[in-house]
Amino acid sequence: MFYKISSMNYISLCFDKNYLDHIKTLIYSIIQNNKDLPITFCLFFWWNENDFLNSNIVEYIKKLWKQTKYWIFDESVANNLKSCSYLWKATYYRLYIPKLLLEANIYKTLYIDCDIINNGEICTLFDINLHNKYFAVCLENSDNKTFNAWVMLINCKKWEDDNIFQKLITFIAKNPEKIIYGDQSALNIVIKPTKYLILSPRYNLTIQYRYYFKSPYTKQQIKTEIKHAVFFHFNGRKKPRDYFCEHPFFYKWYTYKKTKSYKISLMYITNTLLIKLKIYYLKLIIYKLSRLILVEKNN
């Protein structure tokens, strides 16, 4: 694969000290699969600069022969926005990214959540011409009407020209009852379908894609997407480093984590067995049946 050395591709990552392990693994996976692609990692850290500097993340990236830029967020950024036990306030911080990048003369960026790993080349993503669209995203697995905001190719200039940041922040502040999934809820309501592009599921394969019957795609389509997966997203409550991680491709995280002998660890064996025995399918079926029974009783 030949890349134009003169061009630069910007990848934006937003995280705090609790996700350093995930971020380093994600960065390493990107570099391993795109060694010749010119990349600058734009790091958005919440919220203590000393924690960021002590993490040595910049030095880590330099050792891998890539460039970095970084910004520090503090808690005041999202003070007036809805948060709760399942909704991390820092989820809103990515809304600030286009404005900050544009100030640094960066017009397009690939935003990636930190609990994701890269599994293939991403040059084709950067080749997408967004024209007058705000971003390119993947559909939610449960329907074909909403999208998720976990992987976004963002048109920073268009975003700022149309004042999308202020529109979203105003909507979130005025409609807290509609904010179920943080900024993703606001994005789906405020941004019309004509203003974004839909990416293939291979660019954000979440845990939900294992349940084919919930997907807007066919079983064969999903199998093809899995075979050519570019990003695996470990979006469940349990991450690959935890017991009972439900993601069927949790082991991919370890191949980039560079952890020796992970295949003989009790955690790895336990998670593999539970997935092979389809325990999580059984759990989903029980949940669905209980919901049906509850609905019938209420009727």
C-alpha positions as CSV (number, residue, x, y, z in Angstrom):
1,M,0.0,0.0,0.0
2,F,1.4,3.4,-1.0
3,Y,0.6,6.5,1.0
4,K,1.2,10.2,0.2
5,I,3.8,11.1,2.8
6,S,3.0,14.8,2.5
7,S,-0.6,14.2,3.8
8,M,-1.4,13.9,7.5
9,N,-4.3,12.0,9.1
10,Y,-5.6,13.1,12.4
11,I,-7.0,10.7,15.0
12,S,-8.8,12.1,18.0
13,L,-9.0,10.2,21.3
14,C,-10.8,11.4,24.5
15,F,-9.9,9.7,27.8
16,D,-8.9,10.0,31.5
17,K,-6.3,8.2,33.6
18,N,-8.7,5.2,34.2
19,Y,-8.5,4.4,30.4
20,L,-4.8,4.7,29.9
21,D,-4.4,0.9,29.4
22,H,-7.2,0.9,26.7
23,I,-5.8,4.0,25.0
24,K,-2.3,2.6,24.7
25,T,-3.7,-0.7,23.3
26,L,-5.8,1.2,20.8
27,I,-2.9,3.3,19.7
28,Y,-0.6,0.3,19.3
29,S,-3.3,-1.6,17.3
30,I,-3.7,1.4,14.9
31,I,0.1,1.7,14.4
32,Q,0.6,-2.0,13.8
33,N,-2.1,-2.1,11.1
34,N,-1.1,1.3,9.5
35,K,2.7,1.5,9.8
36,D,3.2,3.6,6.7
37,L,0.2,5.9,7.2
38,P,1.2,9.4,8.4
39,I,-0.8,9.9,11.6
40,T,-1.0,12.6,14.3
41,F,-2.9,11.5,17.5
42,C,-4.9,14.4,18.9
43,L,-5.3,13.6,22.6
44,F,-8.1,15.1,24.7
45,F,-7.5,14.3,28.4
46,W,-9.9,14.8,31.3
47,W,-9.0,16.6,33.5
48,N,-5.6,16.9,35.3
49,E,-2.5,17.9,33.3
50,N,-0.2,16.3,35.9
51,D,-2.0,12.9,35.5
52,F,-1.6,13.3,31.7
53,L,2.1,14.1,31.9
54,N,2.8,11.3,34.4
55,S,1.1,8.8,32.0
56,N,4.0,9.2,29.5
57,I,1.5,8.7,26.7
58,V,3.3,11.3,24.5
59,E,6.6,9.5,24.9
60,Y,4.9,6.2,24.3
61,I,3.5,7.5,20.9
62,K,6.9,9.0,19.9
63,K,8.6,5.6,20.5
64,L,6.1,4.2,17.9
65,W,7.2,6.9,15.4
66,K,4.0,8.9,15.4
67,Q,3.1,12.5,16.2
68,T,0.9,14.0,19.0
69,K,-1.0,17.1,19.9
70,Y,-2.9,17.3,23.2
71,W,-5.6,19.3,25.0
72,I,-6.6,19.2,28.7
73,F,-10.3,19.4,29.6
74,D,-11.5,20.3,33.1
75,E,-14.8,19.5,34.8
76,S,-16.3,22.9,34.2
77,V,-16.7,22.1,30.5
78,A,-19.8,20.0,31.1
79,N,-21.0,21.4,34.5
80,N,-24.6,22.1,33.4
81,L,-25.2,19.0,31.4
82,K,-27.0,15.8,32.5
83,S,-25.0,13.1,34.1
84,C,-25.8,10.0,36.2
85,S,-24.3,6.6,37.2
86,Y,-24.3,5.2,33.7
87,L,-23.7,8.5,31.9
88,W,-20.1,9.7,32.1
89,K,-20.1,13.6,31.9
90,A,-16.9,13.4,29.8
91,T,-19.0,11.9,27.0
92,Y,-19.9,15.4,26.0
93,Y,-16.2,16.5,25.6
94,R,-16.0,15.1,22.0
95,L,-18.5,17.8,21.0
96,Y,-15.7,20.3,21.6
97,I,-13.2,18.5,19.4
98,P,-14.0,20.0,16.0
99,K,-13.7,23.6,17.4
100,L,-10.4,22.9,19.0
101,L,-9.0,21.1,16.0
102,L,-10.1,23.8,13.6
103,E,-8.3,26.4,15.7
104,A,-5.2,24.3,15.0
105,N,-5.9,24.3,11.2
106,I,-7.1,20.6,11.3
107,Y,-10.2,20.2,9.0
108,K,-11.0,16.5,9.3
109,T,-10.5,14.0,12.1
110,L,-11.3,10.4,12.9
111,Y,-12.7,10.2,16.4
112,I,-12.5,6.8,18.1
113,D,-13.8,5.7,21.6
114,C,-11.1,4.4,23.8
115,D,-12.6,0.9,24.4
116,I,-12.0,0.0,20.7
117,I,-9.1,-1.7,18.9
118,N,-8.1,-1.4,15.3
119,N,-7.9,-4.6,13.3
120,G,-7.1,-3.4,9.7
121,E,-6.1,-0.5,7.5
122,I,-7.9,2.8,8.0
123,C,-6.6,4.7,4.9
124,T,-9.9,4.2,3.1
125,L,-11.7,6.0,5.9
126,F,-9.6,9.1,5.5
127,D,-10.1,9.0,1.8
128,I,-13.9,9.6,2.2
129,N,-14.9,13.0,1.0
130,L,-17.5,14.4,3.4
131,H,-18.4,17.3,1.1
132,N,-21.2,19.2,3.0
133,K,-21.8,16.4,5.6
134,Y,-20.9,16.9,9.3
135,F,-19.6,13.4,9.8
136,A,-19.7,9.7,8.8
137,V,-20.9,7.2,11.4
138,C,-22.2,3.6,11.8
139,L,-25.9,2.6,12.4
140,E,-27.0,1.4,15.8
141,N,-27.5,-2.3,15.7
142,S,-31.0,-2.2,17.1
143,D,-32.5,-0.3,14.2
144,N,-31.7,1.5,10.9
145,K,-32.8,4.9,12.0
146,T,-30.2,6.0,14.6
147,F,-26.4,6.0,14.6
148,N,-23.8,5.7,17.3
149,A,-21.1,8.2,18.0
150,W,-18.3,5.9,18.9
151,V,-16.4,6.1,15.6
152,M,-16.9,9.3,13.7
153,L,-15.1,10.8,10.7
154,I,-15.8,14.5,11.4
155,N,-15.8,17.4,9.1
156,C,-14.5,20.0,11.5
157,K,-15.0,23.0,9.2
158,K,-18.6,22.2,8.3
159,W,-19.3,21.5,12.0
160,E,-18.1,24.9,13.0
161,D,-19.5,26.8,10.1
162,D,-23.0,25.7,11.0
163,N,-22.4,26.2,14.8
164,I,-23.3,22.6,15.6
165,F,-21.5,22.7,18.9
166,Q,-23.7,25.4,20.3
167,K,-26.9,23.8,18.9
168,L,-26.1,20.5,20.6
169,I,-25.1,22.0,23.9
170,T,-28.2,24.2,24.0
171,F,-30.4,21.2,23.2
172,I,-28.8,19.0,25.9
173,A,-29.2,21.7,28.5
174,K,-32.8,22.4,27.7
175,N,-33.9,18.7,27.2
176,P,-32.3,16.6,29.9
177,E,-35.2,14.1,29.7
178,K,-34.3,13.2,26.1
179,I,-30.6,12.6,26.9
180,I,-30.5,8.8,27.4
181,Y,-27.2,8.2,25.8
182,G,-25.4,11.5,26.3
183,D,-24.3,13.5,23.3
184,Q,-25.3,10.6,21.1
185,S,-29.0,11.2,21.9
186,A,-28.6,14.9,21.0
187,L,-26.7,14.1,17.8
188,N,-29.4,11.8,16.6
189,I,-32.2,14.3,17.3
190,V,-30.5,17.6,16.2
191,I,-28.6,16.3,13.1
192,K,-30.8,15.3,10.2
193,P,-30.0,12.1,8.1
194,T,-29.2,14.2,5.0
195,K,-26.3,15.7,6.9
196,Y,-24.3,12.6,7.6
197,L,-22.9,9.5,5.8
198,I,-23.4,5.9,6.9
199,L,-20.3,3.7,7.3
200,S,-20.2,0.0,7.0
201,P,-20.6,-2.0,10.3
202,R,-17.0,-3.2,10.0
203,Y,-15.9,0.3,11.2
204,N,-17.6,-0.2,14.6
205,L,-18.4,-3.9,15.4
206,T,-20.1,-3.8,18.8
207,I,-21.1,-6.6,21.1
208,Q,-24.7,-6.3,19.8
209,Y,-23.8,-7.6,16.3
210,R,-23.6,-11.1,17.7
211,Y,-27.4,-11.0,18.0
212,Y,-28.2,-11.2,14.3
213,F,-31.9,-11.1,14.8
214,K,-31.7,-7.6,16.2
215,S,-29.6,-6.2,13.4
216,P,-30.7,-4.1,10.4
217,Y,-28.2,-6.3,8.4
218,T,-28.6,-9.9,7.4
219,K,-26.7,-12.7,9.1
220,Q,-24.5,-13.2,6.0
221,Q,-23.8,-9.5,5.8
222,I,-22.7,-9.4,9.4
223,K,-20.4,-12.5,8.9
224,T,-18.8,-10.7,6.0
225,E,-18.3,-7.5,8.1
226,I,-16.8,-9.5,10.9
227,K,-14.4,-11.2,8.5
228,H,-13.2,-7.7,7.3
229,A,-13.6,-5.9,10.6
230,V,-11.6,-2.7,11.0
231,F,-12.7,-1.8,14.5
232,F,-13.9,-4.0,17.3
233,H,-15.7,-2.1,20.0
234,F,-15.9,-3.5,23.5
235,N,-18.9,-1.5,24.5
236,G,-20.3,-3.8,27.1
237,R,-20.0,-3.0,30.8
238,K,-17.4,-5.7,31.1
239,K,-14.2,-5.0,29.2
240,P,-11.7,-7.5,27.8
241,R,-9.5,-7.2,30.9
242,D,-12.5,-8.2,33.1
243,Y,-14.1,-11.5,33.9
244,F,-17.4,-12.2,32.1
245,C,-16.7,-9.9,29.1
246,E,-19.5,-10.8,26.6
247,H,-17.8,-9.6,23.5
248,P,-17.1,-12.6,21.3
249,F,-13.8,-11.0,20.0
250,F,-12.5,-10.0,23.5
251,Y,-9.3,-11.9,22.8
252,K,-8.4,-9.4,20.0
253,W,-7.6,-6.8,22.7
254,Y,-4.9,-9.1,24.1
255,T,-3.2,-9.6,20.7
256,Y,-2.4,-5.9,20.7
257,K,-2.0,-5.5,24.5
258,K,1.2,-7.5,24.1
259,T,0.4,-9.5,27.3
260,K,2.4,-12.8,27.3
261,S,0.7,-16.1,28.1
262,Y,-2.8,-14.5,28.3
263,K,-4.3,-17.7,26.8
264,I,-3.6,-19.6,29.9
265,S,-5.0,-17.0,32.3
266,L,-8.1,-18.0,34.3
267,M,-9.9,-14.9,33.1
268,Y,-9.2,-15.7,29.4
269,I,-10.3,-19.4,29.8
270,T,-13.4,-18.4,31.7
271,N,-14.6,-15.8,29.1
272,T,-13.8,-18.2,26.2
273,L,-15.8,-21.0,27.8
274,L,-18.8,-18.8,28.5
275,I,-18.8,-17.5,24.9
276,K,-18.3,-21.0,23.4
277,L,-21.2,-22.4,25.5
278,K,-23.4,-19.5,24.3
279,I,-24.3,-18.6,27.9
280,Y,-24.9,-15.0,26.8
281,Y,-27.4,-16.0,24.1
282,L,-29.3,-17.9,26.8
283,K,-29.2,-14.9,29.1
284,L,-30.7,-12.7,26.3
285,I,-33.4,-15.3,25.6
286,I,-34.4,-15.4,29.2
287,Y,-34.4,-11.6,29.3
288,K,-36.6,-11.4,26.2
289,L,-39.1,-14.0,27.6
290,S,-39.3,-12.2,30.9
291,R,-40.1,-8.9,29.1
292,L,-42.8,-10.6,27.0
293,I,-44.4,-12.1,30.2
294,L,-44.3,-8.7,31.9
295,V,-46.0,-7.0,28.9
296,E,-48.8,-9.7,28.8
297,K,-49.4,-9.3,32.6
298,N,-49.7,-5.5,32.2
299,N,-52.2,-6.0,29.4
